[in-house]
Amino acid sequence: MPNKIINLNNKLYKDEQLNRDYQVTDISESNIRKQLPEIFNILLIDRTTSTADEINNIIWANDNYSQYNHIAYAPSAQIRPELITGNMAKIIMPRALKPREQQKNERNQKRKYLHQFGLCKNKMIFLTKNTLMMIWTLILSENS
């Protein structure tokens, strides 16, 4: 595949906490959409919610982009090709190139989600154990 199709824009990122420089590659979504539209559409498919009858794209999952359009860029809105190409081509960028505050907010949102998931999982384990104990108690009482 020629480099012109996927225009790699290498940038140097300095991590001041670790005192290291990193090479960060930012891929041009507009070039992919122009040259390989089928591939571009495949990359946007949400494999967890799509079915044979209905194809869904991945969602934004946070409100970092809602300033551009609160409906099209809402956390639950699907990412459509026209929202990240053309005039909006620079909206998507590697996390390393995002402002520190935004990186921190994204990490905190992820932590919050994982914490809520962990609480739900613990509740399910607790309920399952209690249910099994009740069933076992009923079986024992019926057999005695």
C-alpha positions in Angstrom: 0.0 0.0 0.0 1.6 3.3 -1.0 2.2 5.8 1.7 0.0 8.4 -0.1 -3.1 6.4 0.8 -2.4 6.5 4.5 -0.7 9.8 5.1 1.3 9.2 8.3 2.0 12.5 10.2 4.8 11.7 12.6 5.0 14.0 15.6 7.3 14.1 18.6 5.6 13.9 22.0 7.5 14.8 25.1 6.3 13.1 28.3 7.6 15.4 31.0 6.8 13.1 33.9 8.9 10.3 32.5 11.4 12.7 30.8 11.1 10.8 27.5 10.3 11.6 23.9 7.9 9.4 21.9 7.3 9.3 18.2 3.5 9.5 17.7 1.8 8.6 14.4 -1.4 10.4 13.5 -3.2 8.8 10.6 -5.2 10.9 8.1 -8.8 9.7 8.2 -9.7 11.8 5.2 -7.1 10.0 3.0 -8.3 6.6 4.1 -11.9 7.6 3.3 -11.1 8.9 -0.1 -8.8 6.0 -1.2 -10.3 3.0 0.7 -13.9 3.9 1.7 -14.9 0.2 2.3 -12.0 -0.2 4.7 -12.8 3.0 6.5 -16.5 1.9 7.0 -15.3 -1.5 8.3 -13.1 0.2 10.9 -16.1 2.1 12.3 -18.3 -1.0 12.8 -19.2 -1.8 16.4 -18.8 -5.6 16.5 -20.5 -5.9 19.9 -23.8 -4.3 18.9 -24.1 -5.0 15.2 -26.2 -7.9 13.9 -26.7 -9.5 10.5 -29.8 -7.2 10.1 -28.4 -4.0 11.5 -24.8 -2.6 11.4 -24.0 -0.1 14.1 -20.9 2.0 14.2 -18.8 2.6 17.4 -20.0 5.5 19.6 -18.1 8.5 20.9 -18.5 7.2 24.5 -17.7 10.5 26.1 -18.6 14.2 25.7 -15.2 15.4 24.6 -16.5 16.3 21.1 -20.0 17.6 22.0 -18.9 21.2 21.6 -19.0 20.7 17.8 -22.6 19.5 17.8 -24.3 18.2 20.9 -26.4 15.7 19.0 -24.0 14.3 16.4 -21.1 14.1 18.9 -23.1 13.0 21.9 -21.5 10.2 24.0 -24.2 7.7 22.7 -24.1 8.9 19.1 -22.5 6.6 16.4 -19.3 7.9 14.8 -20.1 8.5 11.1 -17.4 9.1 8.4 -18.4 12.7 7.7 -17.9 13.6 11.4 -14.2 12.8 11.4 -13.1 13.7 7.9 -13.1 16.8 5.7 -13.2 20.0 7.9 -13.3 17.7 11.0 -10.3 15.7 10.0 -8.2 16.8 12.9 -10.8 16.0 15.6 -9.5 12.4 16.2 -5.9 12.3 17.5 -3.7 9.9 19.5 -4.2 10.2 23.2 -0.6 11.3 23.6 -1.3 14.4 21.6 -4.4 15.4 23.6 -4.0 18.1 26.3 -3.0 16.6 29.7 -6.3 17.6 31.3 -8.3 15.7 28.7 -6.1 12.7 29.1 -6.7 12.8 32.8 -10.5 13.1 32.4 -10.6 10.2 30.0 -8.6 8.0 32.5 -11.0 9.0 35.3 -14.1 8.2 33.1 -12.6 4.8 32.4 -11.8 4.2 36.0 -15.4 5.2 37.0 -16.9 2.8 34.5 -14.6 -0.1 35.6 -15.5 0.7 39.3 -19.2 0.6 38.5 -18.7 -2.7 36.5 -16.8 -4.2 39.5 -19.7 -3.2 41.9 -22.3 -4.9 39.6 -20.1 -8.0 39.3 -19.7 -8.2 43.1 -23.5 -7.8 43.6 -24.1 -10.6 41.1 -21.7 -12.9 42.8 -23.3 -12.1 46.2 -26.8 -12.7 44.9 -25.7 -16.0 43.2 -24.1 -17.3 46.4 -27.2 -16.4 48.4 -29.5 -17.9 45.9 -27.5 -21.1 45.9 -27.5 -21.2 49.7 -31.3 -20.8 49.8 -31.8 -23.6 47.2 -29.4 -25.8 49.1 -31.3 -25.1 52.4 -34.6 -25.9 50.7 -33.2 -29.2 49.3 -31.8 -30.2 52.7 -35.1 -29.3 54.5 -37.2 -31.3 52.0 -35.0 -34.4 52.4 -35.0 -34.4 56.2 
